[in-house]
Amino acid sequence: MSTHKVAIITGASAGIGRHSAIALSAAGWSLTLTARRLAQLEETKDACANPTGCLLVVGDITDEEFVKSLFEQTIKKFGRLDLLFNASFFPNETMAVFPNAGMSDKPHPIEEMPLELFTSVVNVNLIASFLCTREAFKIFKSQTPTGGRIINNGSLAAHVPRPHSAAYACSKHAVSGLTTSSAIEGRQFDISVTQIDIGNAHTSMAAGHTLGALQPDGRRVAEPTFDPVHVAETVVHIASLPNGVTVLEINIMATGAPYAGRG
């Protein structure tokens, strides 16, 4: 059996997706990197240990035809697929910083939530993950040997949402359902599925937490963050496991993050 491993990483132009791409490349993986911004994807590729082992595919993962093409191009280039990391996500609408997201930082109480925003969040966080999961399953079931691994980017919000984040919280709870359903359907085909729930990794999206994150009692409290390289190392570890071993759910967060207990 070939030891050559191939992964697709969505949201690879920044944040957790970029860090994970760099770590997987260092571990010897060949990568298909996708996002909407070519220049940032090229920066990720250049930061990888083996840039020649990276295929860049620019597009919108909420578009069904693009997702189909993404997987087709991966198989044409590398011949198989071993890992899908659904790392792309639409940020929590309560985050204080939205670089390049085309949004303001204004929180949205549920009665003020625009349908367009709610739909956009669900499309990126859930629909795109479903589309990619569906295409990955087709390949995992048909290739020889069968099997593969999917890692979904969850969130602490799948368990304890922040205030004024209905769209984000709903989408991440739904990702939990997608993870579990996929794990059940994948069992007999050696398809392993994981949800990684990340809390306060210090990416550009979460940097605002250090300035003050909205709490349920209305206060804004500075919260600790941690280096996202530790998330990437966790992704590499899970990806290195045999497909007969599943880490269904894993939580990684800053030790001082207000998650366990009452804050």
Secondary structure, 3 states (H helix, E strand, C coil): CCCCCEEEEECCCCHHHHHHHHHHHHCCCEEEEEECCHHHHHHHHHHCCCHHHEEEEECCCCCHHHHHHHHHHHHHHHCCCCEEEECCCCCCCCCCCCCCCCCCCCCCCHHHCCHHHHHHHHHHHHHHHHHHHHHHHHHHHHCCCCCEEEEEECCHHHCCCCCCCHHHHHHHHHHHHHHHHHHHHHHHHCEEEEEEEEECECCCCCHHHHCCEECCCCCEECCCCECCHHHHHHHHHHHHCCCCCCCCEEEEECCCCCCCCCC
